[in-house]
Amino acid sequence: MLEKSVQAAGEAMLTRRHLIAASAAVAAVGVTAIAPIAAHAVAADPLLDAVAAFRSGMADYNANAPQDDAGANAYCLISWMPPHAVLANWTAPATTRAGAMAALRLAVDEEETGDSPLVGPMMRAALAFLEQEGAL
């Protein structure tokens, strides 16, 4: 049988075989045996999702925006501007290492374009995660 993979955003790949083995272990030793695998599989980071939405919106805009100024301005309002606004107003720390890395990558990319309002919030989100991780 082919092995199907299960992956949470930004997380390591888990296979059906890992999940089946973990569920068999639960029957033998109890629920605590599956806790590390379950926590790993469901780890989510809203910041990672927000960065992905922004990058997707930018790709959509670059591929599909009309060539005229009025059309391009209108298209940015439905493609990249909504997720950009979310990121520009971001105040929470990243909740995963992948989210912190995505925030830092975006800050570096945006810093290259000049005076971007995303650099500060993304750097603060990543720093807050790293400071919190160091305290654990």
C-alpha positions in Angstrom: 0.0 0.0 0.0 1.3 3.5 -0.7 2.3 5.6 2.2 0.2 8.8 2.6 1.8 11.7 4.5 0.2 14.0 7.0 1.8 17.4 7.5 0.9 20.4 9.5 1.9 23.8 8.1 5.6 24.3 8.7 6.0 21.0 10.6 7.9 17.8 10.0 6.2 15.1 7.9 4.3 12.4 9.7 3.2 9.3 7.8 0.2 7.1 8.4 2.6 4.4 9.6 3.8 6.7 12.4 0.2 7.5 13.4 -0.9 3.9 13.3 2.2 2.8 15.4 1.4 5.6 17.9 -2.2 4.6 18.2 -1.1 1.0 18.8 1.2 2.2 21.6 -1.8 4.0 23.2 -3.6 0.7 23.6 -0.5 -0.7 25.3 0.7 2.1 27.5 -2.0 4.8 27.6 -2.8 8.2 26.2 0.4 9.8 27.3 2.4 7.9 24.7 0.6 9.7 21.8 0.7 13.2 23.3 4.1 14.2 21.7 3.0 12.9 18.3 -0.4 14.6 18.5 1.0 17.9 19.7 3.5 17.8 16.8 0.9 17.0 14.2 -1.6 19.8 15.2 0.9 22.6 15.9 -0.3 25.6 14.1 1.0 29.2 13.9 -1.4 31.9 12.8 1.6 34.0 11.8 2.8 31.3 9.4 -0.7 31.2 7.9 -0.7 35.1 7.6 2.7 35.2 5.9 1.6 32.5 3.5 -1.6 34.4 2.7 0.5 37.6 2.0 2.9 35.7 -0.3 0.0 34.0 -2.1 -1.7 37.4 -2.6 1.5 38.9 -4.0 2.0 36.0 -6.4 -1.6 36.3 -7.5 -1.2 40.1 -8.0 2.1 39.6 -10.0 0.5 37.0 -12.2 -2.9 38.5 -12.8 -3.0 42.2 -12.1 -4.3 44.4 -15.0 -1.7 46.5 -16.7 -3.5 49.8 -16.3 -2.9 51.8 -13.1 -6.6 51.9 -12.1 -7.0 48.1 -12.7 -3.8 47.3 -10.8 -4.8 49.5 -7.9 -8.2 47.8 -7.7 -6.6 44.4 -8.0 -4.2 45.0 -5.1 -7.2 45.6 -2.9 -8.4 42.0 -3.4 -5.0 40.3 -3.7 -2.2 41.3 -1.4 -3.5 44.4 0.6 -5.8 42.5 3.1 -3.1 40.1 4.3 -0.5 43.0 4.2 -2.8 44.9 6.6 -3.0 41.9 8.9 0.8 41.6 9.0 1.4 45.4 9.4 -0.7 45.3 12.5 0.6 42.0 13.9 1.4 42.2 17.7 1.5 38.5 18.8 4.6 36.4 18.9 5.1 33.5 16.5 4.0 30.3 18.1 6.3 28.0 16.2 9.9 28.1 15.0 8.6 27.8 11.4 6.4 30.9 12.1 9.4 32.8 13.5 11.5 31.9 10.5 8.8 32.9 8.0 8.5 36.2 9.8 12.2 36.8 9.6 12.4 35.8 5.9 9.5 38.2 5.2 11.2 41.0 7.1 14.4 40.5 5.2 12.5 40.4 1.9 10.6 43.6 2.8 13.6 45.4 4.0 15.1 45.1 0.6 12.2 47.0 -0.9 12.8 50.0 1.3 10.5 51.5 4.0 8.1 48.6 4.6 5.7 48.6 7.5 6.1 44.8 7.8 9.7 44.8 8.9 9.1 45.9 12.5 6.1 43.7 13.3 7.7 40.6 11.8 11.0 41.1 13.6 9.2 41.6 16.9 7.0 38.5 16.4 10.1 36.4 15.7 12.1 37.9 18.6 9.3 37.3 21.0 9.1 33.6 20.0 12.9 33.2 20.3 12.9 34.9 23.7 10.1 32.7 25.0 11.7 29.6 23.6 14.9 30.4 25.4 13.0 30.7 28.7 11.6 27.2 28.4 
